[in-house]
Amino acid sequence: MKKILILVSFLFILSGCDFFNEAFSNTVPMASINEISQNIIKSNLEITVKPYTLNHEEQKVYDDNYVSGSAVVYDITAEDILMITNRHVALPGGVSTCDYSVQTVNGTEADARYVFSSDLYDLAVIAITKTEELLAEVEEITMAVENEIMGGVVYAIGSPYGMNNILTVGKVYKYSNIDEVDFQIVLHTAPINTGNSGGMLINKDYQLVGVNTWSVTVNGTTYSGATPIVEVNAFLELVP
C-alpha cells in the first residue's frame, strides 16, 4: 500500500508509518500526522469529472477539458459510499451531462454518479457503489456540529493539480461574507490550490469543519475559503 502526503512549506513524501524527522515534530504533533496519514486520509478521494454531449447517434462526445477536484466521504449506507464535493466540480460550467470517477488513497478507481447539488451552497453529493474492496480503503469522516473557533488549528486535505493527499496546516482567520454565497464563509491560512475544491477542512480533533472552495483576498492578503460545517450540515439536510 502506498500513501503520499505532502505538507506545504516542508514537502515530504511519506511511505509506511515512519514519516518524519525530529525537526518537523516541533511544527505539527507527530500524533496528528500519524492519525491523519493512517486514518483520516482515507476520507479524501480524488474526483475526475468528464463532461460530454450526445451526438446524433446518441453517442457520448467528451469535452477535451476534464475537471479534477476533491471529495469527502461523509456517509456509508447499505449500498453506497456518499461523498460531498463542490457543485462547480460536479457540474463544471453548469454542464449536467458528465461521467464521474474517484480514486482512493491506495489508487483504486471506481465509477461514481451524481446525486444532488445546490448552487446556493456550491455543494454537491456524489456516490459510488459499496464494495468490500472500497470499504477496506475508505473511512467515513466525523462531522463537527459547530463551526471552528477563530484562531483554531485546521488542516486542509485535498488533491490540488491532480496530486492526491496533499496536507496543509493553518488557523482560522475569521468568518466573512463574499459575493458568491449568502452566508459567512470561514477564512483560514492552510494553503489550497486548484483541485482542492471539495476537499476537507478538519480541526485538531479530526472532525470536518468545512469544505474548501475559494481563495479570498483581504487587504492584499490571500486566504483560503471554506464552506463552514454549519452550512454543510444544512445542505445535507436537503439531500433526498
Summary of the structure (lengths in Angstrom):
residues: 240
radius of gyration: 17.4
end to end distance: 35.8
largest distance: 62.3
contacts: 796
relative contact order: 0.17
helix: 17%
strand: 43%
